Amino acid sequence: MNVGQADRTAKMSANQYDLDYYTKAHAAKQQMIEQGLYNSLAALQQGYKNWNKNKQFNRMMALYGG
């Protein structure tokens, strides 16, 4: 009787550890995905800003005959 109870307790403890480990790993993975998306959007935004500044500069040069 006690052996079965000890076995159940050990399995429950191991399952809880696995769940905690999975939860932490999943949260870290999600955070990396979100950071990657944020970095990608920031790079696109910066590229658009640079493209727009270049376009404005070219228009000004064309306006002044440069």
C-alpha positions in Angstrom: 0.0 0.0 0.0 2.7 2.5 1.0 4.8 1.5 -2.1 2.0 2.5 -4.4 1.4 5.8 -2.6 5.1 6.6 -2.8 5.1 5.7 -6.5 2.1 8.0 -7.1 3.7 10.8 -5.2 6.9 10.5 -7.2 5.0 10.5 -10.5 3.0 13.5 -9.5 6.1 15.3 -8.5 7.8 14.5 -11.8 4.7 15.5 -13.7 4.7 18.9 -11.9 8.4 19.4 -12.7 7.7 18.6 -16.4 4.8 21.0 -16.5 6.8 23.8 -14.8 9.7 23.2 -17.2 7.4 23.2 -20.2 5.7 26.4 -19.1 9.0 28.2 -18.6 10.4 26.9 -22.0 7.2 27.9 -23.8 7.2 31.4 -22.3 10.8 31.9 -23.3 10.1 30.7 -26.8 7.1 33.1 -27.1 9.2 35.9 -25.8 11.9 35.2 -28.5 9.2 35.1 -31.2 7.7 38.4 -30.1 11.2 40.0 -29.9 12.0 38.8 -33.4 8.8 40.2 -34.8 9.4 43.5 -33.0 12.9 43.7 -34.4 11.7 42.9 -37.9 9.0 45.6 -37.8 11.5 48.1 -36.4 13.9 47.3 -39.3 11.1 47.8 -41.8 10.1 51.1 -40.2 13.7 52.3 -40.3 14.1 51.2 -43.9 10.9 53.1 -44.8 12.2 56.2 -43.0 15.5 56.0 -44.9 13.7 55.5 -48.2 11.4 58.5 -47.5 14.4 60.7 -46.6 16.2 59.7 -49.7 13.1 60.4 -51.9 12.7 63.8 -50.3 16.4 64.6 -50.9 16.2 63.6 -54.5 13.1 65.8 -55.0 14.9 68.8 -53.5 17.9 68.2 -55.7 15.7 68.0 -58.7 14.0 71.2 -57.7 17.3 73.1 -57.4 18.7 71.6 -60.5 21.2 69.3 -58.7 
